[in-house]
Amino acid sequence: MRTAGCEPLDPTGLLMMSEAELASLREGEGARIARRRDRCWEETFPGFYQPVSLLSPLEARQAGRPSPFCWGYRGSVSDAREGAVTASIPSHLLSIGDGFDENSIVRNRRSDLRKCREMVEFMRLGDSGPLLEQAYAVFESALRRVAYWRPLKHDEYLRRMKKSTADDRKFFIGGIVDGRLGGYMEAFAVDGTLYLKELIVAAEALGSGISTGLYVEAISMGVGSGKVDTVCSGLHAPENEGLCRFKSGLGFQVVQVPAVSVIPKPIGAYIRARRPGVYYRLTGKRVVTSS
């Protein structure tokens, strides 16, 4: 029986965007975008910019200051000349150009996958229906467990979700456990790369193996679309060892993507001292702390 407000997963529904299309989407979500030298840059922190499609490499002529008002910027580069690469972007990447073999994932993840296929039904979330109403409870549960996202009131959260799920350029995979939404993943594709943006799972659904299932379903969508070569599951956070093991178990590798990163020395020194994990993700340079 089909759940109201949901659709079966269909790889043909995964739309491949250009960077300009992603920039338009992000502007509609309130992001500040700068357009310069045929590239679109997003202000991710006040005064700091990166290409809105982070892993789409900059040409040499494009790897300059995107805005006269920015204090820093970074982006991946395609130019391998000496001096062109000053940093790296530590990314969790999975190549799926030749397909995806579920037998290649580690035993624990395969066990989770078998369990979730018995307990979880995966659907594409729409912009209405009971499951969308249940998404806020999932978000609150995940927030209490992880405290990663900014707290949102019910009306604001639901307004954002309705707007996002109504946009075909994004893809929301929902996992239904015992008739209720147990978790969901937000994804979008740009220039051959599938970006897995967020995974939100309620604490009470974790035992179903839904987290592994949502990842595998998203990867399978990319393979089935025939448009995706690489899956990106965010930036490497070595301080979160459990998350890194989880992604590694699914086949993701930490790749230091060649990049340029321009940060004034005083600001860089401050970030390095106060937020070494952030400094690593901005530059690819690990900070060694004394024990």
PyMOL commands that set and color helices and strands:
alter all, ss='L'
color gray80, all
select helices_A, chain A and resi 11-13+19-28+60-62+102-104+107-119+130-146+154-165+203-208+210-225+241-249+265-274+276-283
alter helices_A, ss='H'
color red, helices_A
select strands_A, chain A and resi 6-7+16-17+33-36+39-45+48-51+72-76+87-95+120-125+171-177+180-190+193-201+230-235+253-262
alter strands_A, ss='S'
color yellow, strands_A
deselect
rebuild
show_as cartoon
